[in-house]
């Protein structure tokens, strides 16, 4: 049940970006992490005298990331222990659910369900209008299901997910990146770079809890196909980097005038960004 690491994942994303760009650059120059105390996140100094600058964006949903942060503070992450005889359950949370309250109140909700002879409860808007339904809504639960009445007394919970399917068109990566950079939350990502003088301007985007299933899946399957469409970006942006947060060993980078290519990531980041584990 790996999820975002507890700590400062935004800073981890910046560090991974620097390492990824450094790997791509090789001996053509040097990359410096300037994300702390500077206007830009990284700086590329080529050996031929050219200058590149870059900004890093992480496509995260603040409410879901807060849920992950509170989950990683628990002794058992994504598992709520129940009183003996409660059985084994699972549930899905809605965006903004209070994780601390879930750990405290879930045993009483399950006792309520068992007393009513219910093995599954699905919450849809104001329904069901029952004591159990009201309590599930207060806890931010979308559904809850019993799997084994005599099994280990615990409940596994899952974070909100948009779901979806990936039909094999890697251009969903381009659609996703354009959508992110066009949104008000990321409006300054390209604007900041365009205000500064440089030979190259790089934007590095990592998927997160706000990313569509399709874009995430496409970036996890880079070995099969790459995008073919150029992104619609301001002329001053020369490079666009996109990478899946979990489950991939490569980033995909677009270079103006050259198109898309994959580039190896220096770290495995499917469990903990910044952990320093080398790719086998």
Buried (B, 14 or more C-beta within 10 A) or exposed (E): EEBBBBEEBBBBBBBBBBBBBBBBBEEEBEBEBBBEEEEBBBBBBBEEEEBBBBBBBBBBBEBBBBBBBBBBEBEEBBBBBBEEEBBBBBBBBBEEBBBEEBBEBBBEBBBBBBEEEBEEBBBEEEEBEBEBBBBBBEBBBBBBBBEEEEEEBBBBBBBBEEEEEBEEBBBBBBBBBBBBBEEEEBEEBBEBBEEEEBEBBBBBBBBBBBBBBBBBBBBBBBEEEBBEBBBEBEEBBBBBBBBBBBBBBBBBBBEBEEEBEBBEBBBBBBEBBBEEEEEE
